[in-house]
């Protein structure tokens, strides 16, 4: 399964994809069964698996469960260099281009690269950009980096452009798990107008209205996780909102 080619095909056709983010620390088999049934029914496009800080060894177990029970692609969204599993279809090879922490830009990648190659995982080079979502997040704390201010679309756009010029394949705009607010329409549109590569958006998306706004503003993949952990029934409503935007394209 060539995950990146599929993402690009969807982008070219103007179809927004819905990614369900699963934190292995927070989803046991009972939760996975319930979420999986809802996800399949509502045609989620992809599973992202990972977290900024994992305190258990459930990553492999979670990915194995998903691969056994669905044909949807499973992509690792790693919070650190230890989050690698050959059972997944792909991994977002994240470079934190919004910060100035050399370890997150390239340092840890040097250590991880040989393991990813030997695992045969499809590696998707991703420019990861933390955006201020109104409160400190685990991602910003663990990465020792300052998020881009929420109201500075020009900084986000030029940062994303630099990432594309460096050869990155996607841009991931994230206000972080538990953010008070999702990405602004102005910032997303500015990035969309500046780069041609697929844009992934996550953090602070808690309602179908937010998902619809983000979809219409230019996201190619919308990621929802924390809100679904608190209220799995939201999955149906958010998926419907995204699919409605796709039918209007």
N, C-alpha and C positions, 0 to 999 in steps of 0.2 A: 504494500500500500504506500503510494507516494503522497504523503499528507500535504506537503507544501504545494505540489502541483494542483491538488484538489482545491486548496485555499485560493490559489491564483485563478483557477477556473471560475470559482464562485465570485471572486472579486471582479473579474472581467464581465461577468453576466449581471453584475449589480446586485447579487444576492447576499444579504447579511447572514452570517452564521451565528448560531447560539451554542456557546460552550458552557458546560456545567462543570464548575470547579469543585473537586472533592479533596478535602483535607483528610489524609489517612488517620490523623489523630482523633478526628471527630466523627468518623463514619464507621460504625461496626457493620456486621453482616445484616442486622435487622434494618438499619438505616439505608444501607446500600440496596437491599431488596426493594424497599419502598420507593426510593429515589429512582432506581433503575426502571421500575415499571412506569413511573410517571414520565421519565425521560424518553423512553422508547415510544410511549403513546403520543407524546407531544413532539416527536421528531427533533430532538436535540441533535446537533450535527457532530459534536465531538466532546470527549471528556478530557479535562485538564486535571492532573493529579499532582499534588504537592502542597507545600506550605513553607512559610518563612522560617518556622522552627518546628521540627518534628521531634517529639520526645518518645516515640515508639518505633517499632520496626515493622509497621503495618504497610509500608509502601508497596513492597512486592505482593503482599497478600491482597491489597486493594486492587492493584493492577490485574493480578491473576483472576480475581473475581469478575472484574469488568470484562476481561477478554473471554471468559467462559460463558458469560450471559448476554453478550451483545456483539454486534458486528461494527459498532461505531468505533472510530479511531480513538486510541488512548494516547494522550500526549503528556509527558512529564513537564510540569511547570516548577522547576527546582528552586528551593530556597537556599540550598548550599550545594557544595561539590559532592556530597555523599548521596544525593538523591538521584541515583541512576539504577535503572532496571532494564535488563534485556527483554523483558516481557512486553514492554510498551512498544507502540508503533513509532514514536518519535520523541524527541526532547527539544524544548526551546533552549537553545544555547544562549543564555542571557548575558549581555554586557550592559552594565548599569551606566548608560551614557549620560544620564542626568546628574550624576555625582562626579566627584573627583577622587574617589577611593580607588587607587590603582589595583587593589586586590579584586575589586568587583568589575573593573574594566577589562583586565587581562590576567592578573595574577593567578587566580584560582583556575582559570581556563587552561593554563599550561599544565596543571596537575591533572585536570579532568579529561582533557582531550584524548589521551591514549586509551582510557577506559571506555569512552563513548565509541571510539573507533572499533575496539575489540568487541563491544556489545552488539555491533551491527545496527544500532539505533540510527534512524534518520535524524540528522542534526539540522535544526532550523535556526540559523544565526539571527538573533533577535535583539534589537536595541530597546532595552528596558528603561522606561522613564517614570520615575516616581513624581507624582503631582500632589501638592498639598490638598488634602481632603478635609481640612478643618480640625484635625486632631493627630497626635503622634501615632504611628502605626508600627507593628512589629517589623515590617520590611525596612522602614527608615531607621529604626533603632539597630537592627541587626547589621545593616549595611553601613552604618556610621556615615550617612549621607543626608544632605539637606534636600527636601523635595523642591521642585520648581514651583514658585508661587502660583496659586490657582488662577490669578488674574493677569498672568503674563504670557499670552498666547505667542508673542513674538519669540520669546526664549524657547518655548516648546517647539515651535516650527523650525527654527534654525538648528536646534539640537537634533531634531529628527532628520533634517536635511543632511547634516554632517554624518549621521549614522548611515543614511542611504548611500552617500558618497564613499563611505568606507567599505561598502559592499554588504551591509546587513540586509537580510531578506524580509524582515518585518519590523514594525515598531509597536511596542506594547506600552500604552499609556495607562498608568495605574494609580489611583488615589489610595489604594491599600485596603486591606481587609478591615471592616468596621469603620470606614471613613464616614464622616458626617454628610459629605456631599460628593456627588459624582462629578466627573469631568465636565467643564463648562462647554456649552455649544460653541462659543467663540474660539476656544483653544482647539477643539477637535476640528472645526472647519479650517482653522489656520494651518494645522498639520496636514489635513487632507489636501489642501490646495498647494502644499509645498512638496510633498513626496508622492511617488507613484507606487510604492510597495504597500502591501496589505497592512492595515492598522487594526490592532487588537486593543480593546478598551475594557477595563475592569475597575471595580471598587465603587462602593456607594450606590450601586444600582439595586434599589429595593422595591420597585414597582413597575408595572407594565408601562406606565406613562414615561418613566425615566428611560426604560429600554427603548421605547418608541422614539424618544427625543434623540438618544444616542445613535440609533440606527439611521434616522433621517439626517443627522449631522455629518455622517460619513464613516462610521465604524464598519469594518469588514467582518470582525468577529466581536461579539459581546459576551463577556465572561461574568457569570453570576455564581456566587458560592455561599458567602456568609448569610445572605438573606434567605436562601433556600434551606440552610441548616436550621434556621429559626422557624420557618414556615414553608414546608415543602409544597404546599398547595399553590404557592406563588409561581411555581415552575410552569404550570398550565397557562396562567395569565401572561407571564412574560414571553413564553414561546409564541402564544397567539399574537401578541403585539408585534413581535419581530416578523413573524410570517405574514402578517397583514401589510407591513411595510414592503415586504418582498413582492407581494401581489400587486402593489401600487407602482412598482418600478417600471 
